[in-house]
Amino acid sequence: NVWGWWRIDMDGDQIADGTDPLNWDSDGDWLNDWFEIENDMLDNIRGNGPSPLRWDDRKTNIG
């Protein structure tokens, strides 16, 4: 099963518990965000970089 923000949403409010809204991280993957932002800054293309969460999801859904 793919790890996602909903696994750390303890009260069902669609926000990952333990995250800081001031950091604009509502999905709880702050460590993953660092790698994605770093890649976006290097190639100036937003959202095309490797994401461990998305990689796992794509890998398990190959049919």
ABEGO torsion letter per residue (X at the ends): XBBBAAAABAAGAGBBBGBBAAAGBAAGBAAAAAAAAAAAAAAGBBGABBBAAAAAAAAAABX
